[in-house]
Amino acid sequence: MRRDASPPAPPEAGSSARTAHPPFTSSAGRLIGLDLARGLAILGMYAAHVGPEPSVGGPLGWAMEAARGRSATLFALLAGFTLVILTGRPEPRTGRAGRQAVGRVLIRSAILIALGYLLTALDTSVDVILSVYGLLFILALPLYRLRAPTLAAIAASAALVMPLVWYLLLAAVEHGSWADAVIAHDPLARITDSEGLVELFITGEYPVLTWLPFIIAGMAVAKLDLKRPGVPAKIALSGGALVVLGYGGSWLALHLVPGAQAAVSAATDGGPAASAWWSDAVSEDPTVGVPAWLLVAAPHSQTTWSILGSTGVALVVLAACLIATARSARLRWLAAPVIAVGSIALTAYVGHIIAIKALGVDELPDSAALPVLICFAVAAMLLALAWTRAFQRGPLEYMMHAATTPALLIK
């Protein structure tokens, strides 16, 4: 089955040709702007995994810094959007259809968790996020019937509370032996040769406790009528406000709280605490036992400021993609390769980790990293574009769809 992710050619200037489907959606009913945002998130993760270090400086260094952490949070927010699509949008499915949708989500979650651990077993330098996504789907699933305002309130509350809970639990793990006892009795830990649920919820690179707000925020956005005039613009304004609140609040806190920068710098072996309001150059790992750490907003810092700022960035990017693809057929044509990557995001994500392992490009000097990143991005876009011209779903997306069909037997 053929699916066009965008118009076959850019329209002439001033053309008023009419299309058979709304500009928000493709001929297969997909939200083009959503796929564009997904594609940008995937390419951003490529940049974080094989691209140059931000220390190269200049515009390239800034772009690499911007991609770190924020690409993954954008993808997490879009995962929340996907959860609502799977369970019914604009209205949640009810009755048998609702039970079947829940069943499909649970099967999908189990597959993502297993796939995440399989990719982790490849032992690359990438911190694979799929297992966390699978668990987030399960935890957020009971909320799928709620309205946008309620979901937004829950996301905001989680952003305020969960970082404190996570910080206290992380400190307890590092200063106590209870976690070892939990891991010893955790079947998941034994099967995967990892820290199991303790890692997923607390000690991992993507703790479920602090990543739950992203998926709930995405669910709230998905509940909105995006085709209604002004709604994407309001999403952009809300995102901008969160950017200012998150990063601006962290900047003010680090400058106004006495000794905050000095404490963060000392706890991170002299890291550049002055930039900790937006950059992870200060440290790639959270620092426990130092309350001043809760004032930073660096990516992966797991703080309230970081969650607010990263959510804001994700909302701005999503809104910009929705607005741009709805208003400009020429842009839809130009962005078709990125849109194609976003439409087969699971395949593109898994594929790049396998490629990193197969090619041995885990740790590269900056002189080689940029060419490798360009090759990864170009290959992904060309392959995705060719595939989506002939097939409706990506290879792994087809397998996921087939694997979840048993849920249709639910009465």
C-alpha positions in Angstrom: 0.0 0.0 0.0 1.4 3.3 -1.0 1.4 6.3 1.3 2.4 9.8 0.5 4.1 11.6 3.4 3.9 14.8 1.5 2.9 16.3 -1.9 4.9 14.8 -4.9 6.3 18.2 -5.9 6.4 21.8 -4.6 3.5 23.9 -5.9 4.2 26.9 -8.0 4.2 30.3 -6.3 0.7 31.6 -5.9 -0.8 28.2 -6.8 -4.3 27.7 -5.3 -4.6 24.0 -6.2 -6.8 22.2 -3.8 -5.9 18.9 -2.1 -8.1 16.0 -1.3 -7.2 16.0 2.4 -6.6 18.6 5.0 -3.1 20.1 5.2 -2.7 18.8 8.7 -2.9 15.2 7.6 -1.5 12.9 4.9 -3.6 10.9 2.5 -3.2 8.0 5.1 -4.7 10.2 7.8 -1.4 10.8 9.6 -0.6 14.1 11.3 2.2 15.4 9.1 3.5 17.8 11.7 3.6 15.1 14.3 5.8 12.9 11.9 8.0 15.9 11.2 8.5 16.5 15.0 9.3 12.7 15.4 11.8 12.9 12.6 13.5 15.9 14.2 13.6 14.0 17.5 15.2 10.9 15.8 17.8 13.0 14.0 18.5 14.9 17.2 19.2 11.6 19.0 21.5 10.6 16.1 23.4 13.9 16.8 23.6 13.1 20.5 24.9 9.5 19.9 27.4 9.9 17.0 27.8 13.6 16.5 30.6 15.9 17.7 30.9 17.0 21.3 29.4 20.4 22.1 33.0 21.4 23.0 33.7 22.0 19.3 32.1 25.4 19.9 30.5 27.7 17.4 27.1 27.1 15.8 27.9 23.3 15.5 28.7 23.0 19.1 25.5 24.9 20.1 23.4 22.6 17.9 25.0 19.5 19.4 24.3 20.9 22.9 20.7 21.7 22.0 20.1 18.1 20.8 21.4 16.5 24.0 18.5 15.4 26.2 16.0 17.6 24.5 15.6 15.2 21.5 14.7 12.4 23.9 12.3 14.5 25.8 10.6 15.6 22.6 10.3 11.9 21.7 8.8 11.2 25.1 6.2 13.9 24.7 5.3 12.6 21.3 5.0 9.1 22.8 2.3 10.5 25.0 0.6 11.8 21.9 0.9 8.4 20.3 -0.7 6.7 23.4 -3.8 8.9 22.9 -3.9 8.0 19.2 -3.8 4.3 20.1 -6.6 4.6 22.7 -8.8 6.9 20.7 -8.6 10.5 19.5 -10.4 12.9 19.8 -12.7 10.8 22.0 -11.3 7.7 23.9 -12.6 4.3 22.8 -15.1 2.7 25.0 -16.6 -0.8 25.5 -15.0 -3.6 23.6 -13.0 -1.3 21.3 -11.6 0.4 24.4 -10.6 -2.9 26.0 -8.9 -4.0 22.7 -7.0 -0.7 22.5 -5.8 -1.1 26.1 -4.7 -4.7 25.2 -2.8 -3.5 22.2 -1.0 -0.8 24.2 0.0 -3.4 26.9 1.4 -5.8 24.3 3.2 -2.9 22.6 4.7 -1.9 26.0 5.9 -5.4 26.7 7.6 -5.5 23.2 9.3 -2.1 23.8 10.6 -3.2 27.1 12.0 -6.4 25.7 13.4 -4.7 22.6 15.1 -2.0 24.8 16.9 -4.7 26.8 18.0 -6.5 23.6 19.5 -3.3 22.3 21.2 -2.6 25.6 22.8 -6.1 25.3 24.6 -4.9 22.2 26.8 -2.9 24.7 27.0 0.3 22.7 27.6 3.7 24.3 23.9 4.6 23.7 21.6 4.6 26.8 18.6 2.9 25.2 15.3 4.5 26.1 12.8 2.0 24.7 12.3 0.0 27.9 11.5 3.2 29.8 9.0 4.2 27.1 7.3 0.8 27.4 7.0 1.2 31.2 5.8 4.8 30.8 3.0 3.6 28.5 1.8 1.2 31.1 1.9 3.7 33.9 0.2 6.5 31.9 -2.4 4.2 30.3 -5.0 4.6 33.2 -5.1 8.3 32.4 -6.2 7.9 28.7 -9.8 8.9 29.4 -9.0 12.2 31.1 -9.5 15.6 29.4 -6.6 17.9 28.4 -6.9 20.3 31.4 -6.8 17.4 33.9 -3.8 15.8 32.1 -2.0 19.1 32.1 -2.6 19.6 35.8 -1.3 16.0 36.5 1.8 16.6 34.3 2.5 19.9 36.1 2.1 18.3 39.5 4.3 15.4 38.5 7.0 17.9 37.3 7.0 19.5 40.7 6.8 16.4 43.0 8.5 13.6 41.1 12.0 15.2 41.0 12.0 15.5 44.7 10.8 11.9 45.2 13.4 10.7 42.8 16.2 12.8 44.4 15.4 11.3 47.9 15.2 7.8 46.5 18.5 8.1 44.6 20.2 9.4 47.8 18.7 6.4 49.7 20.0 4.0 47.0 23.5 5.4 47.2 23.6 5.5 51.0 21.8 2.3 51.9 21.6 -1.4 51.1 17.9 -1.7 50.5 18.2 -1.4 46.8 20.5 -4.4 46.6 17.9 -6.5 48.4 15.2 -5.3 45.9 17.5 -6.1 43.0 18.3 -9.5 44.4 14.5 -10.4 44.4 13.6 -8.7 41.2 12.9 -11.2 38.3 13.5 -8.5 35.7 17.0 -7.8 37.1 17.9 -11.5 36.9 16.5 -12.0 33.4 18.2 -8.8 32.0 21.3 -8.9 34.1 20.6 -5.3 35.2 19.3 -3.4 38.2 15.8 -4.1 37.0 13.0 -1.9 38.4 15.4 0.1 40.6 17.3 1.1 37.4 14.1 1.9 35.5 12.6 4.0 38.2 15.6 5.6 39.9 19.2 4.9 38.9 18.9 4.8 35.1 19.7 7.5 32.6 16.0 8.0 32.1 14.3 7.5 35.4 10.6 6.7 35.0 9.7 8.9 38.0 11.0 12.1 36.3 10.1 11.2 32.7 6.4 10.5 33.4 5.5 14.3 33.1 6.7 14.3 29.5 4.4 11.5 28.4 1.4 13.0 30.3 2.0 16.4 28.8 2.0 14.8 25.3 -1.3 13.1 26.2 -2.8 16.5 27.1 -1.7 18.0 23.8 -3.2 15.1 21.9 -6.6 15.8 23.5 -6.7 19.2 21.9 -8.4 19.9 18.5 -5.2 20.8 16.6 -7.2 21.7 13.5 -9.0 24.5 15.3 -7.6 27.9 14.4 -5.2 29.2 17.0 -4.7 26.0 19.0 -1.1 25.3 17.7 -0.2 28.9 18.3 -1.4 28.6 21.9 0.6 25.4 22.3 3.7 27.4 21.1 3.0 30.2 23.5 2.6 27.7 26.4 5.8 26.1 25.4 7.6 29.4 25.3 6.3 30.3 28.7 7.6 26.9 30.1 11.0 27.6 28.4 11.3 30.9 30.2 10.0 29.5 33.5 12.3 26.4 33.4 15.6 27.8 32.1 15.0 31.3 33.4 14.0 30.1 36.8 17.1 28.0 37.0 19.3 30.9 35.9 17.8 33.1 38.5 18.1 30.5 41.3 21.7 29.7 40.5 22.5 33.4 40.6 20.4 34.5 43.5 20.7 31.6 46.0 23.9 32.2 47.9 26.6 29.6 47.2 24.5 27.7 44.7 27.0 27.8 41.8 29.9 27.1 44.1 28.2 24.0 45.6 27.2 22.6 42.2 30.7 23.2 40.8 32.4 21.6 43.8 30.1 18.6 43.7 30.9 18.1 40.0 34.7 18.4 40.3 34.8 21.9 39.1 32.1 21.7 36.4 31.0 25.0 34.8 28.0 25.6 37.1 27.4 29.0 35.5 26.0 27.2 32.4 24.1 24.5 34.4 20.8 26.4 33.7 20.8 24.9 30.2 23.9 22.8 29.5 24.9 19.4 30.7 28.6 20.4 30.5 28.6 20.7 34.3 27.9 17.0 34.6 26.3 14.2 32.7 25.1 12.5 35.9 22.9 13.9 38.7 24.6 14.8 41.9 22.9 13.6 45.2 23.6 15.0 48.6 23.9 18.5 47.2 20.5 20.3 47.5 21.8 23.0 45.1 21.7 20.5 42.3 17.9 20.8 42.3 18.4 24.3 41.0 20.0 23.4 37.7 18.1 22.8 34.5 20.7 20.9 32.5 19.4 18.0 30.3 19.2 14.7 32.2 19.5 16.5 35.5 16.0 15.2 36.4 15.1 18.5 38.2 11.8 20.4 38.0 13.5 23.2 36.2 14.9 20.8 33.6 11.5 19.1 33.1 9.7 22.5 32.6 12.3 23.8 30.2 12.5 20.6 28.1 8.8 20.3 28.0 8.6 23.9 26.7 11.1 23.2 24.0 9.2 20.1 22.9 5.9 22.0 22.8 7.4 24.8 20.7 9.0 22.3 18.3 5.7 20.4 17.9 3.7 23.5 17.4 6.1 24.9 14.9 6.0 21.6 12.9 2.2 21.6 13.0 1.9 25.2 11.9 4.5 25.0 9.2 3.3 21.8 7.6 -0.3 23.0 7.6 0.5 26.3 6.0 3.1 25.5 3.5 2.9 22.7 0.8 6.4 23.6 -0.3 7.8 23.0 3.2 6.0 19.7 3.4 7.7 18.7 0.2 11.1 19.9 1.3 10.8 18.2 4.7 9.5 15.0 3.2 12.7 13.0 4.1 12.5 14.1 7.7 8.8 13.4 7.8 9.5 9.9 6.4 11.9 9.2 9.2 9.3 10.3 11.7 6.7 8.0 10.2 8.9 4.9 10.8 10.5 6.3 14.0 10.9 2.9 15.8 12.7 1.4 12.8 14.9 4.4 12.5 15.8 4.4 16.2 16.5 0.7 16.4 18.4 0.8 13.1 20.8 3.5 14.2 21.8 1.6 17.3 22.4 -1.6 15.3 24.5 0.5 12.8 26.5 2.0 15.6 27.4 -1.5 16.9 28.0 -2.9 13.4 30.2 0.0 12.3 32.0 0.4 15.6 31.4 4.2 15.7 30.7 4.5 19.4 33.5 6.8 20.3 34.8 9.0 17.5 37.0 12.1 17.4 35.2 15.3 16.5 37.0 15.3 13.1 35.2 12.0 12.2 32.0 12.4 14.2 30.5 15.1 11.9 30.9 13.1 8.7 29.5 10.0 10.4 26.5 12.0 11.7 25.8 13.3 8.2 26.0 9.8 6.7 23.7 8.4 9.4 21.1 11.2 8.8 21.3 11.1 5.0 21.0 7.3 5.0 18.1 7.3 7.3 16.2 9.9 5.3 16.8 8.3 1.9 15.9 4.8 3.2 12.8 6.1 5.0 11.7 8.1 2.0 12.1 5.1 -0.3 10.3 2.8 2.1 7.4 5.0 2.8 6.8 5.5 -0.9 6.0 1.8 -1.1 4.7 0.8 2.3 2.3 2.2 4.9 4.5 1.2 7.9 8.1 0.7 8.7 9.5 -2.9 9.0 9.4 -2.9 12.8 6.1 -1.0 12.8 4.6 -3.8 10.7 5.9 -6.3 13.2 4.6 -4.3 16.1 1.2 -4.1 14.5 1.1 -7.8 13.8 2.2 -8.6 17.3 -0.7 -6.6 18.8 -3.5 -8.1 16.7 -4.2 -10.8 19.3 -5.7 -8.0 21.4 -8.6 -7.9 18.9 -9.8 -11.2 20.4 -10.7 -9.4 23.6 -14.5 -9.4 24.1 
